[in-house]
Amino acid sequence: MQLHEDIHNFYEKFVLEEIINRKLNEQYTDDVMADFCCTVLNQLPARYIRSDVDMAYYLSQTERMHMQQRVQTAIDVAISQIAKKKPQHEQ
């Protein structure tokens, strides 16, 4: 049995946005980023949805800000746990 391919964790969107904002994907290898994303997402609650559009419609601005703050905190923790211990892209 396979879950429907459209089902995903809404936090993934916020995590990817924050990674891009901080340009972490430019600083670390793909291998490090895979571990990094797992570390970040494991700190956050699962918020499974089928459609980003539906979630955007029902999500209040306050709840959105709270989710984004949780993502920022989780990324800070992941940086201290993984990213500093793994090789960066060669400069």
Phi and psi restraints in degrees (range 20) as a CNS / XPLOR table:
assign (resid 1 and name C) (resid 2 and name N)
       (resid 2 and name CA) (resid 2 and name C) 1.0 -129.9 20.0 2
assign (resid 2 and name N) (resid 2 and name CA)
       (resid 2 and name C) (resid 3 and name N) 1.0 137.3 20.0 2
assign (resid 2 and name C) (resid 3 and name N)
       (resid 3 and name CA) (resid 3 and name C) 1.0 -67.5 20.0 2
assign (resid 3 and name N) (resid 3 and name CA)
       (resid 3 and name C) (resid 4 and name N) 1.0 157.5 20.0 2
assign (resid 3 and name C) (resid 4 and name N)
       (resid 4 and name CA) (resid 4 and name C) 1.0 -60.5 20.0 2
assign (resid 4 and name N) (resid 4 and name CA)
       (resid 4 and name C) (resid 5 and name N) 1.0 138.6 20.0 2
assign (resid 4 and name C) (resid 5 and name N)
       (resid 5 and name CA) (resid 5 and name C) 1.0 -67.4 20.0 2
assign (resid 5 and name N) (resid 5 and name CA)
       (resid 5 and name C) (resid 6 and name N) 1.0 -17.9 20.0 2
assign (resid 5 and name C) (resid 6 and name N)
       (resid 6 and name CA) (resid 6 and name C) 1.0 -82.0 20.0 2
assign (resid 6 and name N) (resid 6 and name CA)
       (resid 6 and name C) (resid 7 and name N) 1.0 -13.5 20.0 2
assign (resid 6 and name C) (resid 7 and name N)
       (resid 7 and name CA) (resid 7 and name C) 1.0 -75.2 20.0 2
assign (resid 7 and name N) (resid 7 and name CA)
       (resid 7 and name C) (resid 8 and name N) 1.0 128.4 20.0 2
assign (resid 7 and name C) (resid 8 and name N)
       (resid 8 and name CA) (resid 8 and name C) 1.0 -154.5 20.0 2
assign (resid 8 and name N) (resid 8 and name CA)
       (resid 8 and name C) (resid 9 and name N) 1.0 166.2 20.0 2
assign (resid 8 and name C) (resid 9 and name N)
       (resid 9 and name CA) (resid 9 and name C) 1.0 -84.0 20.0 2
assign (resid 9 and name N) (resid 9 and name CA)
       (resid 9 and name C) (resid 10 and name N) 1.0 121.6 20.0 2
assign (resid 9 and name C) (resid 10 and name N)
       (resid 10 and name CA) (resid 10 and name C) 1.0 -61.6 20.0 2
assign (resid 10 and name N) (resid 10 and name CA)
       (resid 10 and name C) (resid 11 and name N) 1.0 -27.6 20.0 2
assign (resid 10 and name C) (resid 11 and name N)
       (resid 11 and name CA) (resid 11 and name C) 1.0 -61.9 20.0 2
assign (resid 11 and name N) (resid 11 and name CA)
       (resid 11 and name C) (resid 12 and name N) 1.0 -26.3 20.0 2
assign (resid 11 and name C) (resid 12 and name N)
       (resid 12 and name CA) (resid 12 and name C) 1.0 -56.1 20.0 2
assign (resid 12 and name N) (resid 12 and name CA)
       (resid 12 and name C) (resid 13 and name N) 1.0 -39.5 20.0 2
assign (resid 12 and name C) (resid 13 and name N)
       (resid 13 and name CA) (resid 13 and name C) 1.0 -61.4 20.0 2
assign (resid 13 and name N) (resid 13 and name CA)
       (resid 13 and name C) (resid 14 and name N) 1.0 -47.1 20.0 2
assign (resid 13 and name C) (resid 14 and name N)
       (resid 14 and name CA) (resid 14 and name C) 1.0 -64.9 20.0 2
assign (resid 14 and name N) (resid 14 and name CA)
       (resid 14 and name C) (resid 15 and name N) 1.0 -39.0 20.0 2
assign (resid 14 and name C) (resid 15 and name N)
       (resid 15 and name CA) (resid 15 and name C) 1.0 -63.0 20.0 2
assign (resid 15 and name N) (resid 15 and name CA)
       (resid 15 and name C) (resid 16 and name N) 1.0 -48.3 20.0 2
assign (resid 15 and name C) (resid 16 and name N)
       (resid 16 and name CA) (resid 16 and name C) 1.0 -63.0 20.0 2
assign (resid 16 and name N) (resid 16 and name CA)
       (resid 16 and name C) (resid 17 and name N) 1.0 -40.0 20.0 2
assign (resid 16 and name C) (resid 17 and name N)
       (resid 17 and name CA) (resid 17 and name C) 1.0 -61.0 20.0 2
assign (resid 17 and name N) (resid 17 and name CA)
       (resid 17 and name C) (resid 18 and name N) 1.0 -43.6 20.0 2
assign (resid 17 and name C) (resid 18 and name N)
       (resid 18 and name CA) (resid 18 and name C) 1.0 -70.1 20.0 2
assign (resid 18 and name N) (resid 18 and name CA)
       (resid 18 and name C) (resid 19 and name N) 1.0 -37.4 20.0 2
assign (resid 18 and name C) (resid 19 and name N)
       (resid 19 and name CA) (resid 19 and name C) 1.0 -60.2 20.0 2
assign (resid 19 and name N) (resid 19 and name CA)
       (resid 19 and name C) (resid 20 and name N) 1.0 -44.2 20.0 2
assign (resid 19 and name C) (resid 20 and name N)
       (resid 20 and name CA) (resid 20 and name C) 1.0 -67.5 20.0 2
assign (resid 20 and name N) (resid 20 and name CA)
       (resid 20 and name C) (resid 21 and name N) 1.0 -43.0 20.0 2
assign (resid 20 and name C) (resid 21 and name N)
       (resid 21 and name CA) (resid 21 and name C) 1.0 -58.5 20.0 2
assign (resid 21 and name N) (resid 21 and name CA)
       (resid 21 and name C) (resid 22 and name N) 1.0 -39.4 20.0 2
assign (resid 21 and name C) (resid 22 and name N)
       (resid 22 and name CA) (resid 22 and name C) 1.0 -87.1 20.0 2
assign (resid 22 and name N) (resid 22 and name CA)
       (resid 22 and name C) (resid 23 and name N) 1.0 -4.6 20.0 2
assign (resid 22 and name C) (resid 23 and name N)
       (resid 23 and name CA) (resid 23 and name C) 1.0 58.1 20.0 2
assign (resid 23 and name N) (resid 23 and name CA)
       (resid 23 and name C) (resid 24 and name N) 1.0 32.3 20.0 2
assign (resid 23 and name C) (resid 24 and name N)
       (resid 24 and name CA) (resid 24 and name C) 1.0 -66.8 20.0 2
assign (resid 24 and name N) (resid 24 and name CA)
       (resid 24 and name C) (resid 25 and name N) 1.0 -32.7 20.0 2
assign (resid 24 and name C) (resid 25 and name N)
       (resid 25 and name CA) (resid 25 and name C) 1.0 -65.4 20.0 2
assign (resid 25 and name N) (resid 25 and name CA)
       (resid 25 and name C) (resid 26 and name N) 1.0 -19.0 20.0 2
assign (resid 25 and name C) (resid 26 and name N)
       (resid 26 and name CA) (resid 26 and name C) 1.0 -89.5 20.0 2
assign (resid 26 and name N) (resid 26 and name CA)
       (resid 26 and name C) (resid 27 and name N) 1.0 -15.3 20.0 2
assign (resid 26 and name C) (resid 27 and name N)
       (resid 27 and name CA) (resid 27 and name C) 1.0 -96.1 20.0 2
assign (resid 27 and name N) (resid 27 and name CA)
       (resid 27 and name C) (resid 28 and name N) 1.0 -25.4 20.0 2
assign (resid 27 and name C) (resid 28 and name N)
       (resid 28 and name CA) (resid 28 and name C) 1.0 -126.2 20.0 2
assign (resid 28 and name N) (resid 28 and name CA)
       (resid 28 and name C) (resid 29 and name N) 1.0 156.4 20.0 2
assign (resid 28 and name C) (resid 29 and name N)
       (resid 29 and name CA) (resid 29 and name C) 1.0 -67.9 20.0 2
assign (resid 29 and name N) (resid 29 and name CA)
       (resid 29 and name C) (resid 30 and name N) 1.0 163.9 20.0 2
assign (resid 29 and name C) (resid 30 and name N)
       (resid 30 and name CA) (resid 30 and name C) 1.0 -60.9 20.0 2
assign (resid 30 and name N) (resid 30 and name CA)
       (resid 30 and name C) (resid 31 and name N) 1.0 -38.1 20.0 2
assign (resid 30 and name C) (resid 31 and name N)
       (resid 31 and name CA) (resid 31 and name C) 1.0 -62.3 20.0 2
assign (resid 31 and name N) (resid 31 and name CA)
       (resid 31 and name C) (resid 32 and name N) 1.0 -44.5 20.0 2
assign (resid 31 and name C) (resid 32 and name N)
       (resid 32 and name CA) (resid 32 and name C) 1.0 -64.4 20.0 2
assign (resid 32 and name N) (resid 32 and name CA)
       (resid 32 and name C) (resid 33 and name N) 1.0 -42.2 20.0 2
assign (resid 32 and name C) (resid 33 and name N)
       (resid 33 and name CA) (resid 33 and name C) 1.0 -65.0 20.0 2
assign (resid 33 and name N) (resid 33 and name CA)
       (resid 33 and name C) (resid 34 and name N) 1.0 -34.6 20.0 2
assign (resid 33 and name C) (resid 34 and name N)
       (resid 34 and name CA) (resid 34 and name C) 1.0 -63.8 20.0 2
assign (resid 34 and name N) (resid 34 and name CA)
       (resid 34 and name C) (resid 35 and name N) 1.0 -48.0 20.0 2
assign (resid 34 and name C) (resid 35 and name N)
       (resid 35 and name CA) (resid 35 and name C) 1.0 -61.9 20.0 2
assign (resid 35 and name N) (resid 35 and name CA)
       (resid 35 and name C) (resid 36 and name N) 1.0 -41.2 20.0 2
assign (resid 35 and name C) (resid 36 and name N)
       (resid 36 and name CA) (resid 36 and name C) 1.0 -60.2 20.0 2
assign (resid 36 and name N) (resid 36 and name CA)
       (resid 36 and name C) (resid 37 and name N) 1.0 -48.3 20.0 2
assign (resid 36 and name C) (resid 37 and name N)
       (resid 37 and name CA) (resid 37 and name C) 1.0 -62.9 20.0 2
assign (resid 37 and name N) (resid 37 and name CA)
       (resid 37 and name C) (resid 38 and name N) 1.0 -40.1 20.0 2
assign (resid 37 and name C) (resid 38 and name N)
       (resid 38 and name CA) (resid 38 and name C) 1.0 -61.9 20.0 2
assign (resid 38 and name N) (resid 38 and name CA)
       (resid 38 and name C) (resid 39 and name N) 1.0 -43.4 20.0 2
assign (resid 38 and name C) (resid 39 and name N)
       (resid 39 and name CA) (resid 39 and name C) 1.0 -62.3 20.0 2
assign (resid 39 and name N) (resid 39 and name CA)
       (resid 39 and name C) (resid 40 and name N) 1.0 -43.5 20.0 2
assign (resid 39 and name C) (resid 40 and name N)
       (resid 40 and name CA) (resid 40 and name C) 1.0 -64.7 20.0 2
assign (resid 40 and name N) (resid 40 and name CA)
       (resid 40 and name C) (resid 41 and name N) 1.0 -52.6 20.0 2
assign (resid 40 and name C) (resid 41 and name N)
       (resid 41 and name CA) (resid 41 and name C) 1.0 -64.8 20.0 2
assign (resid 41 and name N) (resid 41 and name CA)
       (resid 41 and name C) (resid 42 and name N) 1.0 -31.0 20.0 2
assign (resid 41 and name C) (resid 42 and name N)
       (resid 42 and name CA) (resid 42 and name C) 1.0 -69.2 20.0 2
assign (resid 42 and name N) (resid 42 and name CA)
       (resid 42 and name C) (resid 43 and name N) 1.0 -17.4 20.0 2
assign (resid 42 and name C) (resid 43 and name N)
       (resid 43 and name CA) (resid 43 and name C) 1.0 -85.7 20.0 2
assign (resid 43 and name N) (resid 43 and name CA)
       (resid 43 and name C) (resid 44 and name N) 1.0 -14.1 20.0 2
assign (resid 43 and name C) (resid 44 and name N)
       (resid 44 and name CA) (resid 44 and name C) 1.0 -104.6 20.0 2
assign (resid 44 and name N) (resid 44 and name CA)
       (resid 44 and name C) (resid 45 and name N) 1.0 152.4 20.0 2
assign (resid 44 and name C) (resid 45 and name N)
       (resid 45 and name CA) (resid 45 and name C) 1.0 -70.4 20.0 2
assign (resid 45 and name N) (resid 45 and name CA)
       (resid 45 and name C) (resid 46 and name N) 1.0 151.2 20.0 2
assign (resid 45 and name C) (resid 46 and name N)
       (resid 46 and name CA) (resid 46 and name C) 1.0 -75.7 20.0 2
assign (resid 46 and name N) (resid 46 and name CA)
       (resid 46 and name C) (resid 47 and name N) 1.0 133.5 20.0 2
assign (resid 46 and name C) (resid 47 and name N)
       (resid 47 and name CA) (resid 47 and name C) 1.0 -134.5 20.0 2
assign (resid 47 and name N) (resid 47 and name CA)
       (resid 47 and name C) (resid 48 and name N) 1.0 77.1 20.0 2
assign (resid 47 and name C) (resid 48 and name N)
       (resid 48 and name CA) (resid 48 and name C) 1.0 -78.6 20.0 2
assign (resid 48 and name N) (resid 48 and name CA)
       (resid 48 and name C) (resid 49 and name N) 1.0 135.8 20.0 2
assign (resid 48 and name C) (resid 49 and name N)
       (resid 49 and name CA) (resid 49 and name C) 1.0 -139.2 20.0 2
assign (resid 49 and name N) (resid 49 and name CA)
       (resid 49 and name C) (resid 50 and name N) 1.0 169.3 20.0 2
assign (resid 49 and name C) (resid 50 and name N)
       (resid 50 and name CA) (resid 50 and name C) 1.0 -108.8 20.0 2
assign (resid 50 and name N) (resid 50 and name CA)
       (resid 50 and name C) (resid 51 and name N) 1.0 -28.3 20.0 2
assign (resid 50 and name C) (resid 51 and name N)
       (resid 51 and name CA) (resid 51 and name C) 1.0 -137.7 20.0 2
assign (resid 51 and name N) (resid 51 and name CA)
       (resid 51 and name C) (resid 52 and name N) 1.0 124.2 20.0 2
assign (resid 51 and name C) (resid 52 and name N)
       (resid 52 and name CA) (resid 52 and name C) 1.0 -61.4 20.0 2
assign (resid 52 and name N) (resid 52 and name CA)
       (resid 52 and name C) (resid 53 and name N) 1.0 -34.3 20.0 2
assign (resid 52 and name C) (resid 53 and name N)
       (resid 53 and name CA) (resid 53 and name C) 1.0 -63.2 20.0 2
assign (resid 53 and name N) (resid 53 and name CA)
       (resid 53 and name C) (resid 54 and name N) 1.0 -45.6 20.0 2
assign (resid 53 and name C) (resid 54 and name N)
       (resid 54 and name CA) (resid 54 and name C) 1.0 -61.8 20.0 2
assign (resid 54 and name N) (resid 54 and name CA)
       (resid 54 and name C) (resid 55 and name N) 1.0 -43.1 20.0 2
assign (resid 54 and name C) (resid 55 and name N)
       (resid 55 and name CA) (resid 55 and name C) 1.0 -64.6 20.0 2
assign (resid 55 and name N) (resid 55 and name CA)
       (resid 55 and name C) (resid 56 and name N) 1.0 -42.7 20.0 2
assign (resid 55 and name C) (resid 56 and name N)
       (resid 56 and name CA) (resid 56 and name C) 1.0 -61.2 20.0 2
assign (resid 56 and name N) (resid 56 and name CA)
       (resid 56 and name C) (resid 57 and name N) 1.0 -35.1 20.0 2
assign (resid 56 and name C) (resid 57 and name N)
       (resid 57 and name CA) (resid 57 and name C) 1.0 -69.9 20.0 2
assign (resid 57 and name N) (resid 57 and name CA)
       (resid 57 and name C) (resid 58 and name N) 1.0 -42.0 20.0 2
assign (resid 57 and name C) (resid 58 and name N)
       (resid 58 and name CA) (resid 58 and name C) 1.0 -89.6 20.0 2
assign (resid 58 and name N) (resid 58 and name CA)
       (resid 58 and name C) (resid 59 and name N) 1.0 -11.9 20.0 2
assign (resid 58 and name C) (resid 59 and name N)
       (resid 59 and name CA) (resid 59 and name C) 1.0 -85.1 20.0 2
assign (resid 59 and name N) (resid 59 and name CA)
       (resid 59 and name C) (resid 60 and name N) 1.0 123.3 20.0 2
assign (resid 59 and name C) (resid 60 and name N)
       (resid 60 and name CA) (resid 60 and name C) 1.0 -74.0 20.0 2
assign (resid 60 and name N) (resid 60 and name CA)
       (resid 60 and name C) (resid 61 and name N) 1.0 158.7 20.0 2
assign (resid 60 and name C) (resid 61 and name N)
       (resid 61 and name CA) (resid 61 and name C) 1.0 -60.9 20.0 2
assign (resid 61 and name N) (resid 61 and name CA)
       (resid 61 and name C) (resid 62 and name N) 1.0 -38.4 20.0 2
assign (resid 61 and name C) (resid 62 and name N)
       (resid 62 and name CA) (resid 62 and name C) 1.0 -63.9 20.0 2
assign (resid 62 and name N) (resid 62 and name CA)
       (resid 62 and name C) (resid 63 and name N) 1.0 -44.7 20.0 2
assign (resid 62 and name C) (resid 63 and name N)
       (resid 63 and name CA) (resid 63 and name C) 1.0 -66.4 20.0 2
assign (resid 63 and name N) (resid 63 and name CA)
       (resid 63 and name C) (resid 64 and name N) 1.0 -38.7 20.0 2
assign (resid 63 and name C) (resid 64 and name N)
       (resid 64 and name CA) (resid 64 and name C) 1.0 -60.0 20.0 2
assign (resid 64 and name N) (resid 64 and name CA)
       (resid 64 and name C) (resid 65 and name N) 1.0 -46.2 20.0 2
assign (resid 64 and name C) (resid 65 and name N)
       (resid 65 and name CA) (resid 65 and name C) 1.0 -63.2 20.0 2
assign (resid 65 and name N) (resid 65 and name CA)
       (resid 65 and name C) (resid 66 and name N) 1.0 -40.4 20.0 2
assign (resid 65 and name C) (resid 66 and name N)
       (resid 66 and name CA) (resid 66 and name C) 1.0 -63.0 20.0 2
assign (resid 66 and name N) (resid 66 and name CA)
       (resid 66 and name C) (resid 67 and name N) 1.0 -42.4 20.0 2
assign (resid 66 and name C) (resid 67 and name N)
       (resid 67 and name CA) (resid 67 and name C) 1.0 -63.1 20.0 2
assign (resid 67 and name N) (resid 67 and name CA)
       (resid 67 and name C) (resid 68 and name N) 1.0 -42.9 20.0 2
assign (resid 67 and name C) (resid 68 and name N)
       (resid 68 and name CA) (resid 68 and name C) 1.0 -64.8 20.0 2
assign (resid 68 and name N) (resid 68 and name CA)
       (resid 68 and name C) (resid 69 and name N) 1.0 -37.2 20.0 2
assign (resid 68 and name C) (resid 69 and name N)
       (resid 69 and name CA) (resid 69 and name C) 1.0 -65.8 20.0 2
assign (resid 69 and name N) (resid 69 and name CA)
       (resid 69 and name C) (resid 70 and name N) 1.0 -40.2 20.0 2
assign (resid 69 and name C) (resid 70 and name N)
       (resid 70 and name CA) (resid 70 and name C) 1.0 -62.5 20.0 2
assign (resid 70 and name N) (resid 70 and name CA)
       (resid 70 and name C) (resid 71 and name N) 1.0 -40.1 20.0 2
assign (resid 70 and name C) (resid 71 and name N)
       (resid 71 and name CA) (resid 71 and name C) 1.0 -64.1 20.0 2
assign (resid 71 and name N) (resid 71 and name CA)
       (resid 71 and name C) (resid 72 and name N) 1.0 -44.8 20.0 2
assign (resid 71 and name C) (resid 72 and name N)
       (resid 72 and name CA) (resid 72 and name C) 1.0 -59.9 20.0 2
assign (resid 72 and name N) (resid 72 and name CA)
       (resid 72 and name C) (resid 73 and name N) 1.0 -43.1 20.0 2
assign (resid 72 and name C) (resid 73 and name N)
       (resid 73 and name CA) (resid 73 and name C) 1.0 -65.0 20.0 2
assign (resid 73 and name N) (resid 73 and name CA)
       (resid 73 and name C) (resid 74 and name N) 1.0 -43.8 20.0 2
assign (resid 73 and name C) (resid 74 and name N)
       (resid 74 and name CA) (resid 74 and name C) 1.0 -63.1 20.0 2
assign (resid 74 and name N) (resid 74 and name CA)
       (resid 74 and name C) (resid 75 and name N) 1.0 -37.4 20.0 2
assign (resid 74 and name C) (resid 75 and name N)
       (resid 75 and name CA) (resid 75 and name C) 1.0 -67.3 20.0 2
assign (resid 75 and name N) (resid 75 and name CA)
       (resid 75 and name C) (resid 76 and name N) 1.0 -40.8 20.0 2
assign (resid 75 and name C) (resid 76 and name N)
       (resid 76 and name CA) (resid 76 and name C) 1.0 -60.0 20.0 2
assign (resid 76 and name N) (resid 76 and name CA)
       (resid 76 and name C) (resid 77 and name N) 1.0 -42.3 20.0 2
assign (resid 76 and name C) (resid 77 and name N)
       (resid 77 and name CA) (resid 77 and name C) 1.0 -64.8 20.0 2
assign (resid 77 and name N) (resid 77 and name CA)
       (resid 77 and name C) (resid 78 and name N) 1.0 -44.6 20.0 2
assign (resid 77 and name C) (resid 78 and name N)
       (resid 78 and name CA) (resid 78 and name C) 1.0 -62.8 20.0 2
assign (resid 78 and name N) (resid 78 and name CA)
       (resid 78 and name C) (resid 79 and name N) 1.0 -37.5 20.0 2
assign (resid 78 and name C) (resid 79 and name N)
       (resid 79 and name CA) (resid 79 and name C) 1.0 -59.8 20.0 2
assign (resid 79 and name N) (resid 79 and name CA)
       (resid 79 and name C) (resid 80 and name N) 1.0 -43.8 20.0 2
assign (resid 79 and name C) (resid 80 and name N)
       (resid 80 and name CA) (resid 80 and name C) 1.0 -70.7 20.0 2
assign (resid 80 and name N) (resid 80 and name CA)
       (resid 80 and name C) (resid 81 and name N) 1.0 -27.6 20.0 2
assign (resid 80 and name C) (resid 81 and name N)
       (resid 81 and name CA) (resid 81 and name C) 1.0 -88.9 20.0 2
assign (resid 81 and name N) (resid 81 and name CA)
       (resid 81 and name C) (resid 82 and name N) 1.0 -39.5 20.0 2
assign (resid 81 and name C) (resid 82 and name N)
       (resid 82 and name CA) (resid 82 and name C) 1.0 -116.8 20.0 2
assign (resid 82 and name N) (resid 82 and name CA)
       (resid 82 and name C) (resid 83 and name N) 1.0 -56.5 20.0 2
assign (resid 82 and name C) (resid 83 and name N)
       (resid 83 and name CA) (resid 83 and name C) 1.0 -58.7 20.0 2
assign (resid 83 and name N) (resid 83 and name CA)
       (resid 83 and name C) (resid 84 and name N) 1.0 -37.5 20.0 2
assign (resid 83 and name C) (resid 84 and name N)
       (resid 84 and name CA) (resid 84 and name C) 1.0 -72.7 20.0 2
assign (resid 84 and name N) (resid 84 and name CA)
       (resid 84 and name C) (resid 85 and name N) 1.0 -19.1 20.0 2
assign (resid 84 and name C) (resid 85 and name N)
       (resid 85 and name CA) (resid 85 and name C) 1.0 -94.9 20.0 2
assign (resid 85 and name N) (resid 85 and name CA)
       (resid 85 and name C) (resid 86 and name N) 1.0 -8.8 20.0 2
assign (resid 85 and name C) (resid 86 and name N)
       (resid 86 and name CA) (resid 86 and name C) 1.0 -111.0 20.0 2
assign (resid 86 and name N) (resid 86 and name CA)
       (resid 86 and name C) (resid 87 and name N) 1.0 159.4 20.0 2
assign (resid 86 and name C) (resid 87 and name N)
       (resid 87 and name CA) (resid 87 and name C) 1.0 -68.7 20.0 2
assign (resid 87 and name N) (resid 87 and name CA)
       (resid 87 and name C) (resid 88 and name N) 1.0 144.1 20.0 2
assign (resid 87 and name C) (resid 88 and name N)
       (resid 88 and name CA) (resid 88 and name C) 1.0 -91.4 20.0 2
assign (resid 88 and name N) (resid 88 and name CA)
       (resid 88 and name C) (resid 89 and name N) 1.0 167.4 20.0 2
assign (resid 88 and name C) (resid 89 and name N)
       (resid 89 and name CA) (resid 89 and name C) 1.0 -59.9 20.0 2
assign (resid 89 and name N) (resid 89 and name CA)
       (resid 89 and name C) (resid 90 and name N) 1.0 145.9 20.0 2
assign (resid 89 and name C) (resid 90 and name N)
       (resid 90 and name CA) (resid 90 and name C) 1.0 -67.1 20.0 2
assign (resid 90 and name N) (resid 90 and name CA)
       (resid 90 and name C) (resid 91 and name N) 1.0 136.2 20.0 2
